[in-house]
Structure formats: structure tokens, C-alpha cells
Amino acid sequence: MKAGRAARYAVIAVLAGLLVASLVPYVHAFLLIVRAAQIGGWAGRIAGCDTRPVAESLQEIPTRHGPVRVCVYRPAGRASQSTVLVSGVHPAGLEESRLRGLARHLAATGVVVVTPEIRDLMEYRITARATDIVEDSAVWLAARADLAPGRRIGLMGVSFSGGLAIVAAGRPALRGRLAYVFSYGGHGNLPRVLRYLCTGVEPSPTAGLPGGVTRPPHDYGVAVILLRAVDRVVPPDQADLLRRGVETFLSASALAGIDPSRAEQTFAAARAMEARMPEPAATLMRYVNTRDVAALGPRLLPYIGAIGGDPSLSPDQSAPPDAPVYLLHGAGDNVIPAVETCLLAAHLQGRTRVRMLVSDLLLHAGVSEGARVIDAWPLVSFWTALLAE
């Protein structure tokens, strides 16, 4: 009798242990989200305890386009994963605060994170060269026995780099070397996104049908298109002046969330540059400074094919990855609309394993203010699955 009771207790203890073990990855994913979303209160205090020390170092790696700086984030102890994390279009590059925050949060959970500095993206250029460097960075990490010993690596891209990461992941050099590829707020088809930014009409969630809802696009994205189209929209003797003006505005936009005083000074400098411009550059710069996307967008629409038509810039025009694809998007994104993730998931279905989540908690490459613990739950299983690959 006693032996039978002891056996039952042993079985219960084993089952309880298995249950706890199965829940641990969900707990780690939940606390990662709490830290990344900067949720305070009791959850924030607990999440701060579920971290490892992280060491950061700068290195230089070889690529087909020359040496590239990377920052390596190494967690203390044995790493569970290794991944390349690529920033979006931002002048700060490796120093961009959201990129550094995500890299640190991931590394603190036990993931080795490598962030490459891609000059084209820092200069607001979405190019085939950027895709090449994403690929070369992943090949480099996969070959590093000290950073990714005997295991497949992850590849992550934020914003437009999300789409570039998926393109790179489908190339022959990375076949069989990736555990997953992850796009956060990324695109499936670059010309389609540029068309949205110029018109404010989101693509239909069903491929081949007319556009869906109207959502005012973010002025930052439209200004980036103008920067790429400068040589096509003004005479040659005005191109450099307009280019510098748009770059000044974009720099001010990048500063707005971290240094409002300096941002306003830089916006003022952009307005002063407008006053010195001849026509038609002055009018185009005025549209930028006043964030008049309704006036600027139609002027740029004829050039989106030339700017974004290279197949190496669009996942739905490139070979699919052989690794699982994780797609995460903010529901209200007005730089790259969330329907891009829906269309890309539909395109990849049947070609590789796909997991998609569109979340109200997220903005474009960021987290909405006022996030609560309960809002994080839909993200937990997504991150748990990704971190388990």
C-alpha cells in the first residue's frame, strides 16, 4: 500500500517537473517581452531578475563589398542561440537605441547577437548591396565556432531589413545554415510599399485585387523616397542642395525621440535650407518640412519602379528560405503596413514553414506607449517558438 502511494507520488512529481520544464520557455519569453516593452510594476521588477550579464565588443568582418563593423553581444555562460540582427533605415547604425535595446535584451536571455553596420541603410538607401552584406554577415557568424559552435544561426531584420533578411536567407550560401529568419515590421514587396507611401492606399490583403483601406503614410518614409529620387525630380544643379536638405530633415526626425531640443534645431536648419533653394527644389523641400505627404507622394509615384524594382530587395521576388520564417508586425504601422506581412505569409505558405503575428502592442519597429502585462500575452508563444528553434 505504502509502495503504491509512493509510486503515485513519484509519478505526480515527475509530471509536475515536466509541466514546470515545459512552462519555463514561456516564462523566459514573457519576461523578454516585458523588458523590451519597458512594462513597469511587479512584472518589470521580476523581468529585470531574469537576465544574464552581457559583454559588448566591436569587430570588423570581411564582406564582398569590403570590411564592415559589427557589434557582438555575448551573454555570460553558455549561449542558447546565435543570431545576426540587422537595423532598419536609420543614420545611427550600430548606435540606434532601439537596435541596441533589442540586442541587449536578446543577449541577456542567452543569445549571442551580432549587429552589422550597413552604410547604405545609414544613408537611407535600400540596395542590393545591403542584402549582400546581410548575407555575408550571416555566413561569417555561421562559420565562427566560438560564437555559433556546431549549430544553425538565426537571422533577424527590423523594418526594411526584415525583407532584406528574408531575401538573404533564401540564397544558396545560407541553405542549411539557418535555424530561422525573423522579420519585424518588414516588407514582402518593396515597390508595393513605396506605392503605399506615395498614395496612402494600403494594398489589398488578397493578392491581385485593388487596394484596401486608406491610411495616411508616415512622412519619414516619403522623405526617404524623395532622397532616392532627387536626381529625377530636380535639375542637376539643384540635386545636391535638395539632397542635403532632405538628409537634414531625416536626421532631425531620427533625433526627435531621443533629443527633442537638438531635433528642433535640426528641423530649423532644414527650413533655413528650404529658404535658400531655387524652384522646383524649394517646393519639394517645403512639402518635406511641412510633412505634406499628400502633395509630395504623387510627385514621386512615377519613380518607385526604378527605386525599388530590383528583385534582390523583395522577398516575394526572390527564392524562399529553407528555414522557418517568423513574421511580426504592428497592426497600426504606417511606414510598412501590416498587410505586407499578411501578403508575404500567404506567398511563403507551402514553400517553407511560416509563423505570423500582427499585434496591437507594436508600432513600426517599436512598442506602443502604455503597454500592459495583459497586452504581452499574444506575443509570448510567438517568441517562445522562435527562441526554441
N, C-alpha and C positions, 0 to 999 in steps of 0.2 A: 504493500500500500504506500509506504513511505517512498519506496523506489519509484513507483508510478507517479506520485506527486512531484518528486524531484525531477523526473524526466519531463513532466509537463512544464515545470518552471524553467527548465533548461531550454525547451522549445520556445517558450514565451520570451525568454531573454534573448535568444538568437533572433527571433522575429523583430523584437524591439530594436536590437542592434542594427539589423538590416534596414528597418524603417528610418532610423536616425541617419545611417550612412546614405540612404537614398535622398534624404532631405538636405544633407549638407551642401551639395552643389547649388541648390535653390537658395539656401541662406546666403552663400557667398555672392551669388548673382544679385540677390536683393540688396545686400549691403553695398555692392559696387554701384548699383543704380542710385541708392540713397546718397552716396558720396558724390557721384557725378552730378546729380541734380541739386546738390547742396541743400538737401532737406534737413532741417534742424530738429530740435526736440530730442526725445528719447532715441528715435531711430538714428539720428545723426551721431549721437554720442556712442551708440553701440557700433555703428559702422566705422567710426574712427578707430575702434579697437581691433577691427578685422583687417589689419594691413601688415605688410612687411616693409622694412627699410628698403629704399631704392637708391642705387648708385647711378649717376649720370656721367656719360663721357662723350666727347666729340671725337669722331674719327673721319677718315677720308676713304672712300671706296672707289674702285675703278668702274666706269661705265663706258659704253661705246661713244658717248659724247664728251668724254673727259672725266676727271675726278669730280666727285660730289661729296659734300659734307653730310654726315649723318650723326644724329644723336642716339646713343644706345642707353636705354633704361634697363638696368639689371636688378631684379629683386634679390634680396638676401635668401640664401638657401637654394634648394633645387627648384628650377623653373618647371612649371607645368606645360607651358607652351612658348613658342616664339612667333612673333608676327612683325610684319612691316606695316606701318601706319603712315598714310600719306595725307598731308594737309590739303585744304581746298585752295581756291584762288585768293591769296592774301599776301600783302607785302612783307609781313613779319616772318614768313617762312618758318624755320625751326622754333622761333621765339613766340609764335602765335599762341595766345594764352589758352584758348580752348583746346588746341592741339596738345600743348604741354600738360594741361589738366587731364585730358583723356589718357595720354601716355602714362602719366604718373599713377592714375587710378588703376589702369590695367596692370602695370608693373607691380603695384602694391598687392595685387591678388596672386602674383606668382608668374606673370607672363613677361618674358623678355620682349621689349618693344624697340624697334628701330625706325626712326623717322628720317627720311631723306629730305635734303634741301633741294628743291627743284626750281631753278632760277626762272624758268618760263612762267610757272604758276605765281611766283612772287611778282612778276612783271605783267600779270593779268593776261597771260597767253595760254590758251588751251591748245596744245600742239601734239603732233605725233612724237616729237622728241620727249615730251613729258611722259607719254605712255612708255616709250623705250626705257626711260630711267626708272620708272616704276618696276618694269620687268627686270631690269638689271639689278636693282636693289634686292628684289626677292630672290633672284638667282644667287646673289652674293650671300645673303643670310642663310639660304638653304645649304650652302657649301661650308658654312662655318661650324665646325664640330664643337667649338667651345660655346657657341650661342644656341645652336639647334642640334644637339647631339643625337643623330640617328632617328630624327623624326621629321615629319612633314611640318611645314610652317603655315601660318596664316597670312593673309594679305587683306588690309583694310584701307578703304579710301573714304574721305569725307567730302561732301558736296560734289563738285565736278570730278574730283579724283575718285569718287566711288565708281563712276562709269569707266574711267580710265583703268582702274584696278581690275574690273571685270574683263576688259579687253586684254590687258596684260596676262591675266590668269588663263586665258584661252590659247595662249601662244605655245608652240612646241617646247620651248626651253623650260616651261613650268609644268608640263604634263607629268603627273605622278609625284609632284613635289609639294603640293598644297593640301593642307587639311581643310581649308575653307577659303572663300573670298567674301568680304563683307563690304557692302556699300551703305553708307549713312547719308541720306539725303541726296543720293546720286541720280544720274540720268540714264535713260535707255537709248535715246536718240538725240544727239546734240542739236541738229537743225530744228527738230521739233521743239526743244526747249527755247532756242533762240526765237522761234516764231511766237511762242507764248509771250516771251519778254517784250517783243515788239508790238503785240496786238492785245495782250491781256486775256486772250481766249485760251483756256486750257484745252489740250487735246481730249478727244472722246476716250472714255475708258475702254471702248471697244474699237480695236484697230480697224481702220478703213472707213469709219463713219465720221461725219462732220464733227467739229469741235464741240466741247461740252460747255461748262459754266464759264462765266466771266469773273476774273479775279484780278484786281489791279496788281501788276507786277512790281517787284521791288526796283527802285531806281538804280541801285548799285549794279544789278545785272545789266540794265540797259546801258549804263555808262561804260561797262566793260565792253559791250558790243561796239559802241562808238569808238572806243580806243582802238579796237582791231580794224575798224572801217575808216579811220581817219584819212588814209591816202585815197580813198574812193569818194569821199564826200566834200573835200575842200581842195582848192588849188595847191600845187606842190609848195608854194612859198608860204602857205598858212599851216601846213601839216604839223610841223614841229611845235609851233606855238599852241595849237589846239591840243596836241598830244600832251604837252606839259600841263596844260590847264586841267584836262580830264584826270591825269595822274594825280594832280594836287587834290582834286575833289575826292578821288577814291582813297587817297591817304587820309584825308580828313574823316571820311566815313569809317575807315578802319580804326581810327582813334576815338570815335565818338563814345564807345562803350567803356573805354579804359582811362581816357584823359580828356574830359569834356572841354576844359579850358583850352588845351592845345588844339583840340579838334576845331573849336570855333575860330581860333586864329588861322588855322589852315583853310577853313571854309572862306574866311575873309580874303585870304590870299588868292583863292580860286576866283572869287568875284572881282578882285582887282585885275586879274589877268584877263577876264572877260572884257573889261572896260578898254583894254588896250588892243583888242583883236579887231581886224577888219571883217567885213562880211564875206562869205556866209559863216565863217568860224564863230563870230560873236553870237549869232543867233543860236547855233548849236550849243555853244557853251552856256548860254542863258538857259536853254532847256535843261542842261545838266544841273546848273546851280539852283534852279527853281524846282527841280525834280519833276519836270513836266514830261512824264513818260508817254502821255497820250499824244504829244506833239512830236517827240523825238523818235518813238518807236516806228511809225510809218516811214520816216526818212531812212531808217536802217534796214527795213524789211527786204529790199531787193538784194542785199549782200549776205544774207545768212547762209546761203549755199556755199559761197566762196569762203566764208569764215569757218564754217563748221562741217563741211561736207566730207572731209577725209574719213574713210571707214574706220581708221585706227582711233577715232575719237568717239565712236558709238558702239556700245555692246551689241545692239541688235543688227549691226552691220559686220560683225566680227565672229570668229569661231567661239563657241561657248566653252567655258571652263569644264574640265573633268572633275573638279572639286565641287562640293556643295556651295551654293550661293545663298548668302543671308542678306536680305534687303530690309532696311529700316528707314522710315520716313516720317517726318512731322506732317500731320494732317493739314495744317494751315500754311504750309510752305509756299511763299510767293516769289521765290527765286527759281527753284526747280520744283514744279508742282508734284504732289504726291502721286498723281495719276501716272507719272513716269515710272514709278516703282511698280504699280499695278500692271502697266503695259509690258514692262521688262520681265516681270514674273511670268506673265502669260506667254511671252516669247520663249523663255527658257524652259518652260514646262515640257517635260518629255525629253529634253536634251541633257539635263542634269537635275540633281535634287535642289529644290528651291524652298526657302522659308521666308515669308514676308510678314512684316508688321507695319501698319500705319497707325501712329499714336498721336492722340491729342496732347500728350505731355511734351512733345518735341516741337521745336521750331526748326528753321533751316540751320543745321549743324549746331544746334544749341538746345537748351532746355527752357521751357516757358516758366515765367515767374509764378510764384505761389504754388509750386508743385507740392503735393501732399503725399504721405506714405501710401494711401489707398490708390493714388494715380499710378504708382510704380508697378503694381502687380501685373498688368498685362505684359510688361517688359521682362519679367523675371524668367519665364520659361524660355523666351527667345534667347536671352543671354546665357541661361543655363545650358541650352543646347549648343550654342556657339562655342562656349568655353570648354565643352566636353568633346569637341571634335578632335 
